[in-house]
Amino acid sequence: MSDIIRRDPRAEWIARNRLHPLHAAMQPAQHSWMGPNGVIRKNLHGIGFIGPNGIKRIDRSGAQQGGAVKRSAAVEVQLPLHQVPAPAFYICVVPDMVGGRLSSHDRDLLGLAHQLAGTDGAVLAVVFGEHKESAFETAGVDRLLVLEGDEFSGYAPEQRVQGLRAVDNQFIPRHWLLPDSRSGGGELGRRFAAALGERPATRVWQVKDQECIGRAGAGLQDLARPVARLILAAAECAEPVSETRHEALPVELSTSVARSLSRIEDLGAVAVDPGAIPMAEAEFIFSGGNGVKDWALFHETAAALGATEGASRVAVDDGFMARDRQVGASGTWVTARVYVAVGISGAIQHLQGIGACDKVVAINLDPGCDMIKRADLSVIGESAEILQALIEAVAAYRNDAKRDAA
Ligand SMILES: Cc1cc2nc3c(=O)[nH]c(=O)nc-3n(C[C@H](O)[C@H](O)[C@H](O)COP(=O)(O)OP(=O)(O)OC[C@H]3O[C@@H](n4cnc5c(N)ncnc54)[C@H](O)[C@@H]3O)c2cc1C
């Protein structure tokens, strides 16, 4: 078995959150520990388990105690299943699905949809084309409608609006929710609103007491209005679903979607120099800190990955990186989908700057540092060795892709 330490941030979050219903299940069973004056203390009440007839049983074979040593956060938890057999109404969500997966913004929207659906409504997610997502159930999707076909792939907002209109005719959702993002949702939502003749509520960050509150006036004011049928919501508009499992039952359109006469020609993605992308807009940041010992190798790895380079303040102060690359409280606050921190300890000023990043990967020697605690994926080891291995893995991946294409 591999000795790579794999972490489950959600389980760890539940273990820290005393109000979570699964909190108790996530606690390590600690029966003995060293007290402040060096004496070993034992909690005899904690040993054993309550049997089916309510009597406490103690397994003296040691198997039970042995099992308790395992990290309980790794225990597979079966969340309660939320079912809506006959939905009274639908709340439709159109996630961005950047890279074919639900983003954290999409998950916030699904959380908001459940807030609006209550117990009688069902949350219907409408997804265009192929996707790679396997966690619709735990993200809160009660019904899943995948609109397949080449006509929806790439940049095709007109055709997507046609698809959404067909969904609107069939399911007559009580509310439509789209992410007010630059990844497609913001534009699609506004086009769809125009097609429906609805006035959308935009940049919504809260829905409460039959009102939705959105940002206005260049982000300086809040605008409250009655809950609109079409809501374009900002990230963190609601807590994502985390305590229930959902059915994600597939549904289909009963009619075919009309083909729109497109006035847009998608010429495909344009290759850009990752270094020229402003830090605040970069989607993939490869950031180096005091733990980077070979800066030439660091730049080589960033180029191989096609990532935008970032840095901690120490790396900037030491002259290894330009000042405009500094990430953090006194640098740039970034919103990357993937942030790789190489040899960065995770000082609070640095963590503030990456608070909005979606996935954080940490490469560090110290398994106890704060960056590892923040990270979704951690690689513990010497940075130079890991960067070298990364370059080789990228080269092997590209060679395989070329061979497959040939
Ligand atoms: C007012 C103020 C504002 C600040 N603003 C910012 C800011 O905007 N941005 C910012 O980043 N900092 C800021 N700082 C500084 C911040 O407090 C930290 O000092 C800084 O972030 C630390 O940078 P670092 O993690 O690169 O270095 P260190 O704290 O030295 O951490 C180096 C890390 O590298 C690891 N490491 C060492 N060798 C290796 C190796 N060979 N392989 C792998 N890992 C290794 C270590 O385990 C350690 O975790 C600010 C400080 C103040 C007081």
PDBQT file of the ligand as one rigid body, heavy atoms in Angstrom, charges set to zero:
ROOT
HETATM    1  C1  LIG A 501       1.862  42.966   8.086  1.00  0.00    +0.000 C 
HETATM    2  C2  LIG A 501       2.309  41.699   7.417  1.00  0.00    +0.000 A 
HETATM    3  C3  LIG A 501       1.810  41.411   6.147  1.00  0.00    +0.000 A 
HETATM    4  C4  LIG A 501       2.195  40.232   5.510  1.00  0.00    +0.000 A 
HETATM    5  N1  LIG A 501       1.687  39.951   4.267  1.00  0.00    +0.000 NA
HETATM    6  C5  LIG A 501       2.026  38.807   3.685  1.00  0.00    +0.000 A 
HETATM    7  C6  LIG A 501       1.495  38.467   2.399  1.00  0.00    +0.000 A 
HETATM    8  O1  LIG A 501       0.734  39.224   1.788  1.00  0.00    +0.000 OA
HETATM    9  N2  LIG A 501       1.848  37.283   1.839  1.00  0.00    +0.000 N 
HETATM   10  C7  LIG A 501       2.691  36.407   2.479  1.00  0.00    +0.000 A 
HETATM   11  O2  LIG A 501       2.974  35.341   1.918  1.00  0.00    +0.000 OA
HETATM   12  N3  LIG A 501       3.220  36.710   3.674  1.00  0.00    +0.000 NA
HETATM   13  C8  LIG A 501       2.912  37.880   4.286  1.00  0.00    +0.000 A 
HETATM   14  N4  LIG A 501       3.483  38.181   5.483  1.00  0.00    +0.000 N 
HETATM   15  C9  LIG A 501       4.544  37.302   5.994  1.00  0.00    +0.000 C 
HETATM   16  C10 LIG A 501       4.020  36.069   6.667  1.00  0.00    +0.000 C 
HETATM   17  O3  LIG A 501       3.748  36.338   8.015  1.00  0.00    +0.000 OA
HETATM   18  C11 LIG A 501       5.063  34.922   6.583  1.00  0.00    +0.000 C 
HETATM   19  O4  LIG A 501       6.259  35.375   7.131  1.00  0.00    +0.000 OA
HETATM   20  C12 LIG A 501       5.341  34.424   5.181  1.00  0.00    +0.000 C 
HETATM   21  O5  LIG A 501       4.137  34.153   4.509  1.00  0.00    +0.000 OA
HETATM   22  C13 LIG A 501       6.149  33.146   5.255  1.00  0.00    +0.000 C 
HETATM   23  O6  LIG A 501       6.533  32.767   3.967  1.00  0.00    +0.000 OA
HETATM   24  P1  LIG A 501       6.897  31.253   3.650  1.00  0.00    +0.000 P 
HETATM   25  O7  LIG A 501       5.756  30.391   4.021  1.00  0.00    +0.000 OA
HETATM   26  O8  LIG A 501       7.373  31.217   2.254  1.00  0.00    +0.000 OA
HETATM   27  O9  LIG A 501       8.173  30.992   4.578  1.00  0.00    +0.000 OA
HETATM   28  P2  LIG A 501       8.334  30.133   5.899  1.00  0.00    +0.000 P 
HETATM   29  O10 LIG A 501       7.383  30.555   6.939  1.00  0.00    +0.000 OA
HETATM   30  O11 LIG A 501       9.791  30.157   6.214  1.00  0.00    +0.000 OA
HETATM   31  O12 LIG A 501       7.925  28.652   5.477  1.00  0.00    +0.000 OA
HETATM   32  C14 LIG A 501       8.684  27.848   4.647  1.00  0.00    +0.000 C 
HETATM   33  C15 LIG A 501       7.963  26.512   4.533  1.00  0.00    +0.000 C 
HETATM   34  O13 LIG A 501       8.685  25.693   3.628  1.00  0.00    +0.000 OA
HETATM   35  C16 LIG A 501       8.831  24.381   4.173  1.00  0.00    +0.000 C 
HETATM   36  N5  LIG A 501      10.063  23.857   3.645  1.00  0.00    +0.000 N 
HETATM   37  C17 LIG A 501      11.344  24.174   3.994  1.00  0.00    +0.000 A 
HETATM   38  N6  LIG A 501      12.211  23.498   3.245  1.00  0.00    +0.000 NA
HETATM   39  C18 LIG A 501      11.501  22.739   2.392  1.00  0.00    +0.000 A 
HETATM   40  C19 LIG A 501      11.837  21.833   1.363  1.00  0.00    +0.000 A 
HETATM   41  N7  LIG A 501      13.098  21.599   1.052  1.00  0.00    +0.000 N 
HETATM   42  N8  LIG A 501      10.846  21.220   0.693  1.00  0.00    +0.000 NA
HETATM   43  C20 LIG A 501       9.554  21.472   0.997  1.00  0.00    +0.000 A 
HETATM   44  N9  LIG A 501       9.177  22.327   1.962  1.00  0.00    +0.000 NA
HETATM   45  C21 LIG A 501      10.138  22.953   2.650  1.00  0.00    +0.000 A 
HETATM   46  C22 LIG A 501       8.826  24.559   5.663  1.00  0.00    +0.000 C 
HETATM   47  O14 LIG A 501       8.358  23.371   6.270  1.00  0.00    +0.000 OA
HETATM   48  C23 LIG A 501       7.875  25.744   5.842  1.00  0.00    +0.000 C 
HETATM   49  O15 LIG A 501       6.555  25.268   6.001  1.00  0.00    +0.000 OA
HETATM   50  C24 LIG A 501       3.094  39.349   6.152  1.00  0.00    +0.000 A 
HETATM   51  C25 LIG A 501       3.572  39.634   7.415  1.00  0.00    +0.000 A 
HETATM   52  C26 LIG A 501       3.183  40.781   8.050  1.00  0.00    +0.000 A 
HETATM   53  C27 LIG A 501       3.707  41.066   9.418  1.00  0.00    +0.000 C 
ENDROOT
TORSDOF 0
